[in-house]
Amino acid sequence: MQLYNSLTRTVEPFVTREPGKVRMYTCGPTVYHFAHIGNLRSYIMEDVLEKFLRWQGFDVLRVMNITDVGHLSSDADTGEDKMLKGARREHKTVMEIAKFYTDAFFADCEKLHIRRPDVVEPATGCIPEFIEMVQKLLDEGYAYLAGGNVYFDTGKLEQYYVFNRHKEEDLEVGVREGVEEDGNKRNKGDFVLWFTKSKFADQELKWESPWGLGYPGWHIECSAISIKHCGAYLDLHCGGIDNQFPHHTNEIAQSEAYLGHAWCPQWFHVHHLTTEGGKMSKSAGEFLTVSLLEEKGYDPLVYRLFCLQSHYRKTLLFSYPNLDNAQSAYRRLTERIASLLPEANGEVDPEAFALYRGKFGEALGDDLNTSMAVTVLYDVLKASTNAATKLALIEDFDRVLSLGLTEAAKKVSAQESAPAASEEEEARINALLQKRAEAKKAKNFAEADAIRDQLKAEGILIVDTPQGAVWKKA
């Protein structure tokens, strides 16, 4: 397998410390709000990578954190904690916010067929590990106390800016968005390992530490959680490209200073999802969620296919016309698979199976080329081999792609064999749609949602289009 390594900026063979075993860490969500579909693009591509490694026969241990404390609103370790911001917005406690949005995140993952990592660790569950790590960094001279906080001293490193080879002057105040002056820092790149009450007295979650009552910085949690569950060596670290600096840069600095050796050789970063207005973010007005796509009539797996049609290292432009194209492709794909089901009683051709399985592996082995892997799936449908072999290959590929193809094809077959709605039934449904449209126009969204839910319970899905709402059987 060849994989692009963000650390070396080259495509290179994927090699693990122990043959056949992968220790994999992926940065998890900060659970102060719903995940938008830009966040979820990263998790989809990481999911494909993990499943492909398992498909190849690797024994994978995947660990992910949940940030429920410590992630500030500025990269410069300033501003309020995002969790506290969410709690104030919704008049709840931080832990109530964390529980609600953690559950919402994994509900979205389930809809997108994203496998839950083997270990999911909230930051608030590892306070002793954070304190122990910070103390050792202080003891080894890699950290210092200033202004009531504990800072990591990047001046002790031979090279700090490992991903982009920055120089310190590149981070002059005002050059990069979010960088502000902090008079406590010895070097501009220094970052906080532990905050105390001297600076954040209104912080809801605080713990006793050798440096006073306080809470951990955002960056320390991923290092400590990874080391706790994966040990002193990590094979593969994943995340969104926006985490490359400063978060992942800081992880490497503190982890290697703490361990005394090189830590993780392979870094996998997924690029942004954008709209015509630019990079998607929670702070830029309304943001797109899985639930919103569902309300508009899109199966979440259509969005997964949309992501797989593009390479993870390319910025992906989201628009509803582009998603409509993916929806049409998904429908045609499942219809073609449905046509194979009645003929799937034959024997699997081992030569054809091995041939196309090899092509699928070559596609994903070439820096996780998911678009080419989907092309191989279409090639199977066009191949001259029998239906049993095609279905066996589709099910094998879907262990990685996770598009629910066979299940969707069975639903297509069931719909084709189901009796059409009577004239009376059509008239009743259309009348309800008209009533819903009038409710929406009057801004009576509760009634509109109740009508939608009523029809959904009857197996009728509403699809909102620019020309008005239409319906179809689920």
C-alpha positions, 0 to 999 in steps of 0.5 A, spaced: 500 500 500 502 506 498 499 512 502 501 520 502 505 522 508 503 529 510 510 529 514 514 527 509 510 530 503 511 524 499 507 518 497 510 512 500 509 505 502 505 504 508 509 500 513 508 498 521 512 497 526 509 490 528 508 486 521 500 485 520 498 490 526 496 497 525 496 502 531 491 508 529 489 514 532 484 519 529 482 526 532 475 526 535 470 531 535 469 537 540 462 535 542 459 542 543 455 542 537 452 538 531 458 535 526 457 538 520 458 534 513 465 537 512 467 534 519 464 528 517 468 528 510 474 526 514 471 521 518 468 518 512 475 517 509 478 515 515 473 510 516 475 507 509 482 507 510 481 503 517 476 498 513 481 497 507 487 496 512 482 490 515 480 488 508 487 487 507 488 483 513 491 488 518 489 487 525 487 494 527 487 498 533 483 504 532 483 510 538 479 516 538 478 522 543 472 526 545 474 533 546 469 535 552 474 540 555 480 544 553 478 546 546 479 554 546 476 558 540 483 561 538 489 557 536 493 562 540 490 558 546 485 564 548 478 565 548 473 561 551 472 554 551 468 551 546 464 547 551 463 552 555 460 556 549 455 551 547 453 550 555 451 558 555 448 557 548 443 552 550 443 553 558 445 546 560 451 544 563 458 542 560 457 535 561 450 535 559 452 538 552 458 533 551 453 527 552 448 530 547 452 532 542 457 525 543 450 521 542 448 525 536 455 525 533 455 517 533 448 517 531 450 521 524 456 516 524 451 510 524 447 513 518 453 514 514 456 507 516 462 509 519 465 504 524 465 506 531 473 506 533 475 500 538 477 505 543 473 512 544 476 516 550 473 523 553 478 528 555 475 528 562 476 521 563 484 522 563 486 528 567 491 524 571 494 522 565 495 529 563 497 531 569 503 526 569 505 528 562 505 535 563 509 534 570 514 530 566 515 535 561 516 540 566 521 535 569 525 534 563 525 542 561 521 542 556 515 546 559 515 552 564 510 556 568 508 563 567 502 567 568 499 561 572 499 557 566 504 551 564 507 552 557 511 547 552 517 551 550 518 550 543 525 553 543 528 547 546 526 543 539 531 542 534 525 543 529 518 545 531 514 546 524 515 539 522 509 539 517 510 546 513 517 548 515 515 554 518 520 559 521 518 563 527 517 570 524 512 566 519 507 567 526 508 574 527 501 577 530 496 578 524 500 574 519 495 568 520 488 568 523 487 566 530 494 568 532 494 573 538 500 576 542 501 572 549 506 576 553 507 569 558 510 566 552 518 565 551 517 563 543 511 565 539 510 558 537 509 556 545 502 553 547 499 551 553 499 545 557 495 546 563 491 552 564 489 555 572 484 559 575 488 565 574 486 566 567 480 562 566 476 563 573 469 562 570 471 555 567 466 550 569 470 544 569 476 544 573 481 539 577 486 540 582 493 539 579 500 541 582 500 548 579 493 550 581 486 549 580 485 548 572 484 544 566 488 541 560 490 545 554 487 542 548 493 539 545 495 535 550 489 530 550 490 527 544 498 525 546 496 522 552 490 518 550 494 515 544 500 513 549 495 511 554 491 506 549 497 505 543 503 505 547 509 509 546 509 508 538 504 509 533 503 507 526 498 512 523 495 518 525 489 521 522 485 528 522 482 534 518 487 538 514 486 544 519 488 540 524 495 539 521 497 546 524 497 547 530 494 541 533 498 536 530 504 540 530 504 540 538 502 533 538 508 531 535 512 536 539 510 534 546 509 527 545 516 526 542 519 530 548 515 526 553 517 519 550 524 521 548 524 518 541 520 519 534 513 517 535 508 517 529 512 516 522 505 516 518 500 522 518 494 522 514 490 528 513 483 529 509 482 536 505 476 541 506 469 540 504 467 547 501 461 551 498 461 557 494 461 561 500 468 558 502 470 553 507 464 550 511 464 552 519 460 552 524 461 559 525 459 561 518 451 562 519 447 555 518 451 549 517 449 543 513 448 537 517 446 529 516 439 531 519 438 537 514 440 532 508 435 527 511 430 533 511 431 534 504 430 527 502 437 525 501 439 518 504 446 519 508 449 514 504 448 518 498 453 523 501 458 518 503 458 516 495 459 523 494 465 523 498 468 517 495 467 520 488 473 525 490 480 524 492 481 525 500 487 530 498 483 534 494 478 540 496 471 538 495 466 543 493 459 541 496 452 543 492 446 541 491 446 539 484 453 535 485 449 531 491 443 530 486 448 527 481 451 523 487 443 521 488 442 519 481 448 515 481 446 511 487 439 510 485 442 507 478 447 503 482 442 500 486 437 498 481 443 495 477 445 491 483 437 489 484 437 486 477 442 481 479 438 478 485 434 473 481 440 470 478 444 470 483 444 462 485 450 460 480 457 458 483 462 464 484 467 464 478 474 464 482 478 467 477 474 473 475 473 474 483 480 474 484 481 479 478 477 484 480 478 484 487 485 485 485 483 491 481 479 494 487 485 493 492 490 496 487 485 502 486 485 503 494 492 501 495 494 507 490 493 512 496 486 510 497 484 512 490 476 511 492 474 514 485 478 509 482 475 503 487 468 506 485 470 505 478 472 498 479 465 497 482 462 499 475 467 495 471 464 489 475 457 490 473 459 491 466 463 484 466 461 478 462 462 474 469 455 471 472 451 474 477 453 470 483 460 472 482 458 480 481 454 480 487 460 476 491 465 482 489 460 487 490 459 485 497 466 484 498 468 491 496 462 494 500 466 491 506 470 497 505 466 502 501 460 501 506 455 504 501 449 499 503 449 496 496 446 489 497 441 492 502 439 498 498 438 493 492 433 489 496 429 495 497 429 497 490 426 490 488 421 490 494 418 497 491 418 494 484 414 488 486 409 492 491 403 494 488 402 501 486 398 506 490 391 507 489 388 513 486 385 515 493 391 514 496 395 518 492 390 524 493 390 523 500 398 524 500 398 530 495 392 533 500 397 532 506 403 535 502 399 541 500 397 542 507 404 541 509 406 547 504 401 551 507 403 550 514 411 552 512 408 558 508 405 560 515 411 558 519 408 553 523 414 548 522 411 544 528 405 542 524 409 541 517 414 537 521 408 533 524 405 531 517 412 529 515 413 524 520 406 522 519 408 520 512 414 517 514 411 512 519 407 510 513 413 509 509 412 515 505 418 520 504 418 527 502 423 530 498 423 538 498 425 540 491 426 547 488 419 546 484 416 544 491 415 537 495 414 530 492 413 524 495 416 517 494 415 510 498 421 508 502 
